[in-house]
Amino acid sequence: MVVTMTTHAGPALAGRREWTAFTVLLLPLLLVSMDVSVLFFAIPSISESLHVTGAQQLWIFDIYAFALSGLLITMGSLGDRIGRRKLLLAGAAAFGAASVAAAYAPNAPMLIAARAVLGIGGATLMPSTMALVREMFRDDRQRSKAIGIWSGVMAGGIALGSVLGGLLLEHFWWGSVFLVNVPAMALLLVLAPFLVPESKNPAPGRFDLLSVPLSMAAVLPVTYGMKRIAADNAVDAVAAGTIAAGLLVGWVFVRRQRRHPHALLGRDLFRHRLFGAGITVNTIAAFGMMGSSFFTTQYLQGVLGKGPLEAALWSIAPSVAIGTAGPVATAVAQRVQKAYVIAAGFVVAAAGFGLLALAGPDDLWTTLIAAAVVGCGIITVMALVSDLALSTTPVAKAGTAASLLESGQEFGGALGMAVFGSVGTAVYRADVPPALPADLPRPAADAAAETLGQAVGAARALPGTLADTVLTAARDAFVHGMHVAAVAGGVVFLLASALAARTLRTSERRADATTEPREPAGVTR
């Protein structure tokens, strides 16, 4: 008797078609990440043209993030059910149409409504792109490489948004910052049906409609409360109450997900501890990324006195290094256990915070290098954690899994802005009043003691020597607050490094141990 066994060769490798489709999928990712920052320079022109009130200006900024974060989980689950490519195309059409509506909005309420639709479109695009990457790249090495590139493009898009917005406004009207989305979305709508494969859960079950408002009622109040803390640099009753209400609804939502037979999330997503651990680590990384950005962007403008466009152009320098961190990290992780590379990424980011703590009031290059080091460490963490978490999830739930990772990033970013901003502001407000001249007019003293931006504005109305004294006091206080927050951020990331090395290593081993053995493809006797 002769026995011939053909061993399973593993998942099929992605070819030129898949990599071309992946390039197409980078378009919506780049634009959605750019849309986070593209308004930074446009808002003064918008305010003047549309006669925007202070409250309306806040909503123009925030409604996009609220719609995006509030619908991520819903859209991720919906894509698993109806098809990720189908949802991607619907989101692209909505994003393009909303971009045109925003560009030609005749008043502030119409612009706010258009920004809300942009957020809804973004909520469909983000999880769909990552889920499709999970579907197209079944091989571990190829998927890791793709997600590394994906993370680099996302980081680069945030930096590019500010620069592109400034350049467009140099030559065109404010609506041009929205119209730039239209050609890319049109290209996506044309190419995606031919290049991107459709994928969905073959047996999704009924859609849990009640979980949709529950998820939004859990996410939106927490996001709003954190943004309020970041804006006011203080925890008031409204912020605390909305966060508490969101957490309470979140508890109800989680209980429903654990018990409902057709829940939006499903218990099988958390079958491996690696997935939950990955979301936690990813949230911590986003916490540090937005926290460091809070200081570096203000440092370039408020402390060094650079204009918005010049500051944005300088910010490209660290972005170049940050954009390469994801692919480099995934290459290193082919030879070293991913948990250790992730832990090293946190250590690198902590070192970047250490450099930031050494930057003086006139120290451009130290600040830029610190921002690059922090960003490289964080993108290393995000790229590898996303890959690890997605590798343990069923392909049928890839959209839902991606939406949870994205939601963690949204929460972490909002929390980072709130915490780092509050620490820096507390130090600033303690340092400035004693350093101000005794003969400074009371209105100017009150403004200077509030924020660095208000101090710069107040100094413009003061005579030369007095203005210099106020600016010096404000800038020194801001840098001191940045130092304190940077030290705290470094400590948090060192602790996160130890947590990642222990938790992810253990979870990774358990995931490997529970992986079903590959069966032979055929046996001939």
Summary of the structure (lengths in Angstrom):
residues: 525
radius of gyration: 24.0
end to end distance: 6.9
largest distance: 104.1
contacts: 1982
relative contact order: 0.13
helix: 79%
strand: 1%
